[in-house]
Amino acid sequence: MSGGDAAAATMTHREFMAAFRADRIRVRVPPAPAAKFISARMLLPWVLLPMLGLSVACALLHAWVIAAILFGLALVVRGAVRITAAGYVLQRAMTDPAFYAEAAGAGLLEIDAGPAQAPPSSVA
């Protein structure tokens, strides 16, 4: 982890947004911890487990199409949360000071000083 975790924990939301808008910091949200954080916050296991249980029940009752749809839907929801979690955490942290404090406290925001580096040009 970067040394920016401590910076995120001590920086207020107002300071964070001012530095971000002025391009003085780079913010990275690691995808795996963000997915765990959002899953826990949305109580995702409490949604997915009943869906999977219903799909098994439907399969046992020979309702194969409904079982397949429920199972597929559970997998899609889980995958969608994993794919979009990092972007969601960053967007929400930028708009909600309380969420920013929670995400920074959980170590989800990796903040580094300096603007994003442009790739070196190969033009001679």
Contacts in CASP RR format, 6 or more apart in sequence:
PFRMAT RR
TARGET T0000
AUTHOR 0000-0000-0000
METHOD contacts of the structure
MODEL  1
MSGGDAAAATMTHREFMAAFRADRIRVRVPPAPAAKFISARMLLPWVLLP
MLGLSVACALLHAWVIAAILFGLALVVRGAVRITAAGYVLQRAMTDPAFY
AEAAGAGLLEIDAGPAQAPPSSVA
1 107 0 8 1.000
1 110 0 8 1.000
2 28 0 8 1.000
2 110 0 8 1.000
2 111 0 8 1.000
2 112 0 8 1.000
3 110 0 8 1.000
3 112 0 8 1.000
4 110 0 8 1.000
4 111 0 8 1.000
4 112 0 8 1.000
5 107 0 8 1.000
5 109 0 8 1.000
5 110 0 8 1.000
5 111 0 8 1.000
7 111 0 8 1.000
7 113 0 8 1.000
8 16 0 8 1.000
8 104 0 8 1.000
8 105 0 8 1.000
8 107 0 8 1.000
8 109 0 8 1.000
8 110 0 8 1.000
8 111 0 8 1.000
9 104 0 8 1.000
9 105 0 8 1.000
9 107 0 8 1.000
11 19 0 8 1.000
11 104 0 8 1.000
11 111 0 8 1.000
13 97 0 8 1.000
13 100 0 8 1.000
13 101 0 8 1.000
14 97 0 8 1.000
16 25 0 8 1.000
16 93 0 8 1.000
16 100 0 8 1.000
16 104 0 8 1.000
16 111 0 8 1.000
17 94 0 8 1.000
19 25 0 8 1.000
20 27 0 8 1.000
20 94 0 8 1.000
23 114 0 8 1.000
23 115 0 8 1.000
23 116 0 8 1.000
24 113 0 8 1.000
24 114 0 8 1.000
24 115 0 8 1.000
25 111 0 8 1.000
25 112 0 8 1.000
25 113 0 8 1.000
25 114 0 8 1.000
26 111 0 8 1.000
26 112 0 8 1.000
26 113 0 8 1.000
26 114 0 8 1.000
26 115 0 8 1.000
26 116 0 8 1.000
27 90 0 8 1.000
27 109 0 8 1.000
27 110 0 8 1.000
27 111 0 8 1.000
28 109 0 8 1.000
28 110 0 8 1.000
28 112 0 8 1.000
29 86 0 8 1.000
29 87 0 8 1.000
29 89 0 8 1.000
29 90 0 8 1.000
29 103 0 8 1.000
29 108 0 8 1.000
29 109 0 8 1.000
29 110 0 8 1.000
30 86 0 8 1.000
30 108 0 8 1.000
30 110 0 8 1.000
31 82 0 8 1.000
31 85 0 8 1.000
31 86 0 8 1.000
33 106 0 8 1.000
33 107 0 8 1.000
33 108 0 8 1.000
34 85 0 8 1.000
34 86 0 8 1.000
34 87 0 8 1.000
34 88 0 8 1.000
34 89 0 8 1.000
34 108 0 8 1.000
35 81 0 8 1.000
35 82 0 8 1.000
35 85 0 8 1.000
35 86 0 8 1.000
37 85 0 8 1.000
37 89 0 8 1.000
37 103 0 8 1.000
37 106 0 8 1.000
37 108 0 8 1.000
38 44 0 8 1.000
38 81 0 8 1.000
38 85 0 8 1.000
38 88 0 8 1.000
38 89 0 8 1.000
39 45 0 8 1.000
39 81 0 8 1.000
39 85 0 8 1.000
42 81 0 8 1.000
44 77 0 8 1.000
44 78 0 8 1.000
44 81 0 8 1.000
47 77 0 8 1.000
48 74 0 8 1.000
48 77 0 8 1.000
48 78 0 8 1.000
51 70 0 8 1.000
51 71 0 8 1.000
51 73 0 8 1.000
51 74 0 8 1.000
51 77 0 8 1.000
52 70 0 8 1.000
52 71 0 8 1.000
52 74 0 8 1.000
54 70 0 8 1.000
55 66 0 8 1.000
55 67 0 8 1.000
55 68 0 8 1.000
55 70 0 8 1.000
55 71 0 8 1.000
55 72 0 8 1.000
55 74 0 8 1.000
56 67 0 8 1.000
57 67 0 8 1.000
58 64 0 8 1.000
58 66 0 8 1.000
58 67 0 8 1.000
58 70 0 8 1.000
59 67 0 8 1.000
89 103 0 8 1.000
89 108 0 8 1.000
89 109 0 8 1.000
90 109 0 8 1.000
92 99 0 8 1.000
92 103 0 8 1.000
93 99 0 8 1.000
93 100 0 8 1.000
93 103 0 8 1.000
93 104 0 8 1.000
93 108 0 8 1.000
93 109 0 8 1.000
94 100 0 8 1.000
100 109 0 8 1.000
103 109 0 8 1.000
END
